[in-house]
Amino acid sequence: MKAHHFFGNLEHMLTERISRPARVMRLVFILSFLPAYTIWVLRDGLSWVDALPLPAALSFAIAQLLGRRKRSFFNPLSVWSGCSLIILVIIATGRENSPFLFLFFLPTLSYGLEKDYPCAKRAFLVNSAFYLLLIVLSFLRGNLFSFSYLIGTLISGYAMMKTLDHNLGFLEWQIRILSKQAFRDPLTGLLNRAALQQAALEFITRKIPFALLLADLDGFKRYNDRKGHLAGDKILREVARVLQESFRSQDLIFRYGGDELLVLIPEGDPALAEELTQRLKRNLQLALEGEVGISCGFSLFPQEAKTLKNLLQVADERLYEEKARVSPEHRRTAREDTSKKES
C-alpha cells in the first residue's frame, strides 16, 4: 500500500464522520413516513396508484440500512428510489397542490451533508425535470400560486446546488490538509506515531506482510549537547530527507520519537530489510560526513509477531544488539543487563 493510499483511507475516515448524520436524517425520515403513509392508505381505502410510494419507500429504507457497507451499489439505489418516492408521494397527494412539494430539498441537503455531490446533483436533476412538468401543468390550469411556488423552489434548489459545489470543494481541500497535518511530524515532515498506529492496524487487519525497521541515531545526544538544539533539528531534517531518498515510494516512514525513526516496508523480508538498511547507512554517512551514525533493527509480520507492540519489541531488541556491537557505552550497558538477568 502506497503512502497516498494511506492518506486516502484517513480522509475517508474523516469524511465518514461527516456523512453519518446525513444517513441518519434520511433513515429517520423514511422510518417515520412508512408507517404513517401505510396507515393512511389502509384507512381510507385508496387506489393502487396511491399505494405506489410504499415499494419506493421500502427500497429507499433498504438502501439507507445497507448503503454504508456497499456504497458502490446502494448509493445509486438510494438516489433513484428516493426520487421515485418523492415524485410518487407528490402525485398521490395533489400534484402541484401537494403539501409535500418541499421534499424537493431533502435529497440535496442530505447528500450535501454526506459530501456526495454527484448523488446530490443526480437527485436535483431528476426532481427538477418532474417539477418542470408541474410548472407547465400549473400554468395550463391557471394555478398561479403553485406556478410561482414551484418556480421559486427550482431557483432555490439551483442556488443550493451552486453553494454545495463551492463549499464541498473547499471542504474536501480542508480535510486533505487536516488529515496530513494530524499525521505528520511538524519538524521533519515524516509521518508521526498516530499515523503509525493507523497504518499498522490496517496492514495487520488486512493481513498484508511487512517488515518493521526501527532505527536510532548514534551520537545524536552528544552532537545536540555540543552544537545546540537548532543544529540538532537541522540534523533530524537532513536524516528525514535521506530516509525518503533511501526507501521506496511504497514504504511508510515515521518519526517514532526523539531521534528514533521507523519504516514500514510492505511485503518486506529479511533480505530486503537488510538491503534497504545498508543503503540508508551509506547515504547517511555521505550526507552527514560521520557527524552521527545510525543503528537499525527489524521485525517481520506475521512470521515473528502479530501485534504492533510485539513487532516493536523484536525490532528494539535487534536494534539494541547492533548498538552494543558498535558502541562501547552500549556494550557496557548490555553486560550489566546480562549480569542482572543471570543473578
Summary of the structure (lengths in Angstrom):
residues: 343
radius of gyration: 30.6
end to end distance: 46.6
largest distance: 101.8
contacts: 1062
relative contact order: 0.08
helix: 74%
strand: 10%
